[in-house]
């Protein structure tokens, strides 16, 4: 197995290996008493790499994109460690007696056994489902030199960390909410500077059929143009379980929502009643039909005010959370490898 194949397999497992599993494992960061390894980053970057074409991965732009992704993942991993460590500590400034009392009480940031087991099983099933068969999953575990029991145990540790992180952030958000106030003048100024973000984008009401090959998509388009009913063909042929029962009806979609960009471009280039495609995505080959369209629409401040306030509120909250994490970092030993 090549290194790239190993990384892709690791991404499918979605889990970093124990330290003893690979002699080439390296510590890339130390956060207090915790470590972050190259495998923690490799598995995350491999997911991004797997979504790119071979040519894009090998291009200078692609390599730069993956390097930036690695740096971003390291920054986020450090953030998670800091927040989790803060969640497990007694309240700052507490006396020894208060700390003892706090330790005796259940920590509200810790998930219950039932929640932890349920989420671990959900994530375990999701990772196993990425393989064509149970045998393929077991073969991959063997190639990674990890037993199924050890894999699930490590996954449970990671899920526990995820849940603690999420709970601690929600707790801090509730704590910070009361200090966030957005004035009307501030909201109107933000709207004036960013009006294009609050205008209603162009929309298209879509039907689609997704099939496994370009040739099949082209044959279906020919049959539709010859008079066969799009909705009936969608019910019979589409791989999209979410829309096939409704005759392929996706509903209204805003410009910029569809991925990849080629799919979005094809959908919004079509006029009402026209077919578009075939266009490939990770789901297969898409045959589209525009049922109706809506042009972009300008909106006044009054029409946009609620959305503006929501955007500003989220920005302020994120700024406060970032400042809090920076404070944690200043109080914690953090070292990154050169």
QUIZI-V895923 format. One record per backbone hydrogen bond with DSSP energy under -1.0 kcal/mol. CO is the residue of the C=O (numbers start at 0). NH is the residue of the N-H. E is the energy in kcal/mol with one decimal. If there is no record, write none. Layout:
BEGIN
<<CO NH E> <CO NH E>>
END
This chain:
BEGIN
<<1 5 -2.4> <2 6 -2.5> <3 7 -2.6> <4 8 -2.5> <5 9 -2.5> <6 10 -2.4> <7 11 -1.9> <8 12 -2.2> <9 13 -2.4> <17 20 -1.8> <21 24 -1.5> <25 37 -2.4> <27 336 -2.8> <28 35 -2.5> <29 334 -2.5> <30 33 -2.6> <33 30 -2.6> <35 27 -2.7> <35 28 -1.6> <36 40 -1.2> <37 41 -3.1> <38 42 -2.4> <40 44 -2.8> <41 45 -2.6> <43 47 -1.2> <44 48 -2.8> <45 49 -2.5> <48 51 -1.5> <52 56 -2.6> <53 57 -1.7> <58 62 -2.7> <59 63 -2.2> <60 64 -2.4> <61 65 -2.2> <62 66 -2.2> <63 67 -2.4> <64 68 -2.1> <65 69 -2.2> <66 70 -2.1> <67 71 -2.5> <68 72 -2.7> <69 73 -2.3> <70 74 -2.1> <71 75 -2.3> <72 76 -2.6> <73 77 -2.3> <74 78 -2.0> <75 79 -2.5> <76 80 -2.2> <77 81 -2.4> <78 82 -2.4> <79 83 -2.7> <80 84 -2.4> <81 85 -2.1> <82 86 -2.0> <83 87 -1.3> <90 93 -1.8> <94 98 -2.9> <95 99 -2.1> <96 100 -2.1> <97 101 -2.8> <98 102 -2.3> <99 103 -1.4> <106 109 -1.8> <111 115 -2.6> <112 116 -2.5> <113 117 -2.4> <114 118 -2.4> <115 119 -2.3> <116 120 -2.5> <117 121 -2.0> <118 122 -2.5> <119 123 -2.5> <120 124 -2.7> <121 125 -2.0> <122 126 -2.2> <123 127 -2.5> <124 128 -2.1> <126 129 -1.0> <127 130 -1.5> <132 136 -1.7> <133 137 -2.4> <134 138 -2.5> <135 139 -2.1> <136 140 -2.1> <137 141 -2.0> <138 142 -2.3> <139 143 -1.8> <140 145 -2.2> <141 144 -1.5> <146 150 -2.6> <147 151 -2.4> <148 152 -2.1> <149 153 -2.5> <150 154 -2.4> <151 155 -2.3> <152 156 -1.6> <153 157 -2.0> <154 158 -2.8> <155 159 -2.4> <156 160 -2.0> <157 161 -2.4> <158 162 -2.8> <159 163 -2.3> <160 164 -2.4> <161 165 -2.5> <162 166 -2.5> <163 167 -2.6> <164 168 -2.2> <165 169 -2.2> <166 170 -2.2> <167 171 -2.3> <168 172 -2.6> <169 173 -2.3> <170 174 -1.8> <171 175 -2.0> <172 176 -1.6> <175 178 -1.4> <176 179 -1.8> <182 186 -2.4> <183 187 -2.7> <184 188 -2.2> <185 189 -2.1> <186 190 -2.3> <187 191 -2.5> <188 192 -1.8> <189 193 -1.1> <193 196 -1.5> <194 197 -1.8> <199 296 -2.8> <201 254 -2.5> <202 293 -2.7> <203 252 -2.2> <204 290 -3.4> <205 249 -2.8> <205 250 -1.6> <206 288 -2.1> <208 286 -2.6> <209 238 -2.8> <210 284 -3.3> <212 216 -1.8> <213 217 -2.5> <214 218 -2.1> <215 219 -2.3> <216 220 -2.1> <217 221 -2.0> <218 222 -2.0> <219 223 -2.2> <220 224 -2.4> <221 225 -1.4> <222 227 -2.4> <223 226 -1.5> <228 232 -2.0> <229 233 -2.5> <230 234 -2.1> <231 235 -1.6> <232 236 -3.0> <233 237 -1.8> <238 240 -1.1> <239 242 -1.1> <239 243 -2.3> <242 245 -1.1> <242 247 -2.4> <243 246 -1.9> <247 207 -2.2> <250 205 -2.3> <252 203 -2.1> <253 256 -2.0> <259 262 -1.1> <259 263 -1.5> <260 264 -2.8> <261 265 -2.1> <262 266 -2.2> <263 267 -2.0> <264 268 -1.1> <270 273 -2.5> <273 289 -2.1> <275 287 -2.9> <278 285 -3.4> <280 283 -1.0> <283 280 -2.8> <284 210 -2.4> <285 278 -1.7> <286 208 -2.2> <287 275 -2.2> <288 206 -1.9> <289 272 -4.2> <291 204 -3.0> <293 202 -2.5> <296 199 -2.6> <299 303 -1.5> <300 304 -1.6> <303 307 -2.7> <304 308 -2.7> <305 309 -2.0> <306 310 -2.4> <307 311 -2.7> <308 312 -2.5> <309 313 -2.5> <310 314 -2.2> <311 315 -2.7> <312 316 -2.6> <313 317 -2.5> <314 318 -2.3> <315 319 -2.3> <316 320 -2.5> <317 321 -2.7> <318 322 -2.3> <319 323 -2.2> <320 324 -2.6> <321 325 -2.4> <322 326 -1.9> <323 327 -2.1> <324 328 -2.4> <325 329 -2.0> <326 330 -1.3> <332 31 -3.4> <334 29 -2.9>>
END
